[in-house]
Amino acid sequence: MATIQWYPGHMAKAKKEVQENLKKVDVVIELRDARIPESSKNPMLEKIIANKPHIIVLNKVDLADSKQIHAWKKHLTNDQTTVMTLNSKQPKAMKTFKKELAEYTAPIRQKWLNKGLKHKAIRLMIIGIPNVGKSTFINQFTKQKKAAVGNKPGVTKGQQWIRIDKNFELLDTPGILWPKFEDKEVATRLALTGAIKETHFYKDDAALYALDFLGHYYPDYIPNQYAISPEEMNPPYPELLMTLTQKMGFIDDYEKASERMIKDLQDGKLGPITLDRVEDYNDGAMMDE
Ligand SMILES: Nc1nc2c(ncn2[C@@H]2O[C@H](COP(=O)(O)OP(=O)(O)OP(=O)(O)O)[C@@H](O)[C@H]2O)c(=O)[nH]1
């Protein structure tokens, strides 16, 4: 669980570090949580990336709703941005990702060759909000390729380029940026996916939000997991939370029940979930299949 506290000074420093590193890379790989493709973005990253080739990786795809993932992929793709999906924990998925990356970067390499430049590795960096899976990604991506290229001039002290193969080098330190947590709904979705620590306030608030959300989009998840009848999966949700609290054996400790439910949701035990609904960001229409 991420414990980063974002203060204005800290945010300015993080932004500056990312901007410095961006100057040294050819392609930016931004990790987002596939369950919250909008809420897990940094509000100003697109601006600071400027015209760099940008790959959005919807990570933790194993925990998200596949129909929504498909639609989000289309929604986020544009001339400068390509979208890929990944389960960073799965070696096979990483292999496929590497193939897609090689295809995506082939035109960049070709452009260099056409200009008469000699072959060099494409430099990559990972960026993302806390807990989105940056370390897991880097570990899996660089598996058995731990040989660092060594400190090179211009790289922040302590950072190294890791040579993946003759075509790619990756900055070993990811860029960490903040999400748009001042928006209450975004903050709740971040808490429900484990991107920010749920405070005391968030626990029951987030649990009630989750019940309302699940009742609307995935009405069988709660009845299946906690053995209540489908008819009980209805508002008022504070009452439902009390029923669940008793079912879980917590008597009247609804905070404990909230915590359990949030953990089960975060771990994917309830089923695959997408909290950011593409139709809400897309003039109300679900995109074509
Ligand atoms: N199910 C699933 N879990 C993942 C995936 N990628 C990462 N995780 C889990 O997500 C949690 C956070 O992963 P990290 O790699 O530590 O995330 P990070 O972005 O480096 O986190 P910070 O250091 O807080 O910035 C861990 O429990 C990982 O096991 C994925 O694709 N699927």
The ligand as an ORCA input file, in Angstrom:
! r2SCAN-3c Opt
* xyz 0 1
  N      -3.343     -8.472    -10.015
  C      -2.303     -7.722    -10.371
  N      -1.559     -7.127     -9.413
  C      -0.520     -6.360     -9.801
  C      -0.179     -6.172    -11.166
  N       0.908     -5.349    -11.211
  C       1.226     -5.067     -9.931
  N       0.373     -5.675     -9.075
  C       0.351     -5.585     -7.596
  O       0.098     -4.223     -7.248
  C       0.780     -3.892     -6.029
  C       1.653     -2.661     -6.257
  O       2.692     -2.995     -7.165
  P       4.093     -2.212     -7.200
  O       4.869     -2.781     -8.337
  O       4.723     -2.209     -5.845
  O       3.586     -0.745     -7.532
  P       4.438      0.620     -7.670
  O       3.767      1.408     -8.729
  O       5.883      0.316     -7.849
  O       4.149      1.262     -6.259
  P       4.880      2.525     -5.512
  O       6.228      2.042     -5.087
  O       3.930      2.779     -4.368
  O       4.917      3.683     -6.450
  C       1.558     -5.140     -5.645
  O       0.808     -5.840     -4.685
  C       1.673     -5.926     -6.941
  O       1.799     -7.309     -6.724
  C      -1.000     -6.789    -12.163
  O      -0.821     -6.640    -13.383
  N      -2.036     -7.552    -11.696
*
